[in-house]
């Protein structure tokens, strides 16, 4: 029997990462001989353990807090990783090890799959790591961006705005607080952990704001149906959860590693199964 190729996700702490479940299923769909592990690496050990993995693995996923920290350990960045200065996928080949970012692929594929165009006025809640991806993609798509944050995050939002303006100089980008957010939006995006398990009874904005949106995307994937999404559905607003983005960004990583192509029906089934598996884990 041929030796299985090993792939990894690294982070700290990793907790209940869904990446092993998703990637193992993707390998199984293609009958690709590989295994996938979650490896929690303490910050003081990152350089040594990451370099060891580069010698022993077929590819690596990177999550919080190492999406920027691994950059000096790579031979270069490609595509969106270079644009965002953030890496979530590492390709290893005879030419070296290069960082990619598939978060945007996951986000855009999720919108496309649900027929939600990235256009018009976009309310972006939050200004953290994944918020940068959403802000940049919205700006590149020509959207008007209203970035709503907590009072204590205003300075961070200003930094994000400056970064986005360095990419799209004429972007229409304003900053407000979550309490003051108002108006009609084509898309409302939650890029904060508000509503995430175990604090499932919270929303990042009030119901009035949700009602004013044509569609809502919540990057939170646990629970699959957040209070924000429930409120959207109850008011006839199209609602998209975070699990599809997580799966589609994994699909994009497999494309980078092995030039893998998947049937959309298989991916939609995996999204359903991953959500069900997550519910089983966290209902205990």
C-alpha positions in Angstrom: 0.0 0.0 0.0 1.4 3.4 -0.9 2.3 5.8 1.9 -0.4 8.3 2.6 0.4 12.0 2.0 -0.1 14.0 5.2 -1.7 17.5 5.3 -2.1 19.7 8.3 -3.9 22.7 9.8 -1.9 24.7 12.3 -3.1 27.3 14.8 -3.3 28.0 18.5 -5.6 27.1 20.1 -7.3 24.9 17.5 -10.2 23.7 19.6 -12.9 21.9 17.6 -11.5 22.7 14.1 -13.7 21.5 11.3 -10.8 21.4 8.8 -9.9 17.8 9.4 -13.5 16.7 8.8 -13.9 18.8 5.7 -10.6 17.9 4.1 -10.8 14.2 4.8 -14.2 14.2 3.1 -12.7 16.0 0.1 -9.9 13.5 -0.2 -12.4 10.7 0.1 -14.6 12.1 -2.7 -11.6 12.1 -5.0 -10.2 8.8 -3.7 -7.0 10.7 -3.0 -4.6 8.8 -0.7 -4.1 11.3 2.0 -4.6 12.0 5.7 -5.2 15.3 7.5 -4.3 16.4 11.0 -4.9 19.4 13.3 -1.7 20.5 14.9 -1.7 23.0 17.7 1.6 24.8 17.8 2.6 27.1 20.7 3.9 30.5 19.6 7.4 29.9 20.9 7.6 26.7 18.8 6.2 28.1 15.5 9.3 28.5 13.5 10.8 25.1 14.3 7.6 23.0 14.1 6.4 24.8 10.9 9.7 24.2 9.2 9.5 20.5 10.3 6.1 20.3 8.7 7.3 21.8 5.5 9.6 18.8 5.1 7.0 16.2 5.9 3.7 17.3 4.5 1.9 17.7 1.2 0.3 21.0 2.2 -0.6 23.1 5.2 -3.6 25.2 6.2 -3.0 28.1 8.6 -5.5 29.7 11.0 -5.5 32.1 13.9 -3.0 33.5 15.1 -0.5 32.5 12.4 -1.9 33.9 9.2 0.7 36.7 9.2 3.3 35.0 11.4 4.2 32.4 8.8 4.9 34.8 6.0 8.7 35.3 6.9 9.0 31.5 6.9 7.8 31.1 3.3 9.6 31.6 0.0 6.9 33.9 -1.3 3.2 34.8 -1.5 0.8 34.3 -4.4 -2.5 36.0 -5.5 -4.7 37.2 -2.7 -2.2 36.3 0.0 0.1 39.0 -1.4 -2.7 41.5 -1.6 -4.0 40.8 2.0 -0.6 39.9 3.5 -2.4 37.0 5.1 -1.9 33.3 4.5 -4.3 30.4 5.1 -2.9 27.8 2.7 0.7 26.8 2.0 1.7 24.9 -1.1 4.9 22.9 -1.0 6.7 21.9 -4.1 10.2 21.4 -5.5 10.3 25.1 -6.2 9.7 26.0 -2.6 6.9 26.8 -0.2 4.4 29.5 -1.1 1.5 31.1 0.7 -2.0 31.6 -0.6 -5.3 32.9 0.8 -8.5 31.1 -0.1 -10.8 33.0 2.3 -12.0 35.2 -0.6 -12.6 32.1 -2.8 -14.8 30.7 0.0 -16.7 34.0 0.4 -17.3 34.7 -3.3 -18.2 31.1 -4.0 -20.8 31.2 -1.2 -22.4 34.4 -2.6 -22.3 32.9 -6.1 -23.9 29.6 -5.0 -26.8 31.5 -3.4 -27.2 34.1 -6.2 -26.3 37.0 -4.0 -24.4 39.6 -6.0 -21.6 41.6 -4.4 -22.8 45.1 -5.4 -24.3 48.3 -4.2 -24.2 49.3 -0.5 -22.5 46.8 1.8 -22.7 47.0 5.6 -19.6 45.4 7.0 -19.7 44.7 10.8 -16.2 44.3 12.3 -12.7 45.1 11.1 -10.7 42.1 12.1 -8.8 39.6 10.0 -11.6 38.1 7.9 -13.2 41.6 7.8 -10.2 42.7 5.7 -11.0 40.1 3.1 -14.6 41.2 2.9 -13.7 44.9 2.8 -11.2 44.4 0.0 -13.4 42.2 -2.1 -16.3 44.6 -1.7 -14.1 47.5 -2.7 -12.7 45.6 -5.7 -16.3 44.9 -6.8 -17.1 48.6 -6.7 -19.4 48.5 -3.7 -20.1 51.4 -1.3 -18.9 50.2 2.2 -20.3 51.2 5.5 -18.0 49.7 8.2 -19.8 49.4 11.6 -17.7 48.7 14.6 -17.7 49.1 18.4 -16.5 52.4 19.8 -13.2 50.9 21.0 -12.5 49.6 17.4 -12.8 52.9 15.6 -9.0 53.3 15.2 -8.7 49.8 13.9 -11.5 50.5 11.4 -9.6 53.6 10.3 -6.5 51.5 9.6 -8.6 49.0 7.6 -10.1 51.9 5.6 -6.6 53.2 4.8 -5.5 49.8 3.7 -8.5 49.3 1.5 -8.0 52.8 0.0 -4.4 51.8 -0.8 -5.9 49.0 -3.0 -8.9 50.9 -4.4 -8.2 54.6 -4.2 -11.7 55.8 -5.1 -13.6 53.5 -2.8 -16.7 55.0 -1.1 -15.9 53.9 2.5 -17.4 55.3 5.7 -17.1 54.3 9.3 -19.8 54.2 12.0 -20.6 52.4 15.2 -22.8 49.4 15.4 -25.4 51.3 17.5 -25.6 54.1 14.8 -25.7 51.8 11.8 -28.8 52.6 9.7 -30.1 52.7 6.1 -30.8 50.2 3.3 -28.1 47.7 2.3 -27.8 45.3 -0.5 -25.7 43.0 1.7 -25.0 43.0 5.4 -21.9 41.0 6.5 -21.0 40.0 10.0 -17.2 39.7 10.3 -17.3 39.5 14.2 -17.6 36.5 16.5 -20.9 37.9 18.0 -23.4 35.1 18.0 -20.8 32.3 18.0 -21.2 29.2 20.2 -21.7 29.3 23.2 -23.0 32.9 23.1 -25.7 32.1 20.6 -28.3 34.5 22.0 -26.5 37.6 20.7 -26.6 39.7 17.4 -24.0 42.3 16.3 -26.8 44.7 15.2 -30.4 45.3 16.0 -33.3 43.7 14.1 -34.2 46.9 12.4 -30.8 46.9 10.6 -31.3 43.3 9.5 -34.7 44.1 8.1 -33.2 46.9 5.9 -30.9 44.5 4.1 -31.6 42.5 0.9 -29.2 39.7 2.1 -27.2 38.8 5.2 -24.0 36.9 5.3 -22.7 35.7 8.7 -19.1 34.4 8.8 -19.9 32.6 12.0 -20.4 28.9 11.3 -21.1 27.6 14.8 -24.0 27.5 15.2 -25.0 27.0 11.6 -28.2 29.1 12.2 -27.1 32.1 14.2 -29.6 34.5 15.8 -28.6 37.0 13.1 -29.6 34.5 10.4 -32.8 33.5 12.1 -33.8 37.1 12.3 -33.1 37.6 8.6 -35.1 34.6 7.6 -38.0 35.7 9.9 -38.1 39.0 8.0 -37.9 37.5 4.5 -34.2 38.5 4.1 -31.9 36.0 2.2 -29.6 34.5 4.8 -26.2 32.9 4.3 -24.2 31.2 7.0 -20.4 30.6 7.4 -20.2 26.9 6.8 -20.4 27.2 3.0 -17.5 29.7 3.1 -15.4 27.3 5.2 -16.0 24.4 2.9 -15.5 26.4 -0.3 -12.2 27.8 0.9 -11.1 24.2 1.6 -12.1 23.3 -1.9 -9.9 26.1 -3.2 -7.0 24.9 -1.1 -7.3 21.4 -2.6 -7.2 23.0 -6.0 -3.9 24.7 -5.1 -2.4 21.6 -3.6 -3.5 19.0 -6.1 -5.3 20.7 -8.9 -8.5 19.0 -7.6 -11.9 19.6 -9.2 -15.2 18.8 -7.5 -18.8 18.3 -8.5 -20.9 21.2 -6.9 -23.5 18.6 -5.8 -20.8 16.8 -3.7 -19.8 20.1 -2.2 -23.3 21.1 -1.3 -23.8 17.7 0.4 -20.5 18.2 2.3 -21.8 21.5 3.5 -24.9 19.9 4.9 -23.0 17.0 6.4 -20.4 19.3 8.0 -23.1 21.4 9.6 -24.8 18.3 11.0 -21.5 16.9 12.3 -20.8 20.2 14.0 -24.2 20.2 15.6 -23.6 16.7 17.0 -20.3 17.8 18.5 -21.6 20.9 20.2 -25.0 19.5 21.4 -23.2 17.2 23.9 
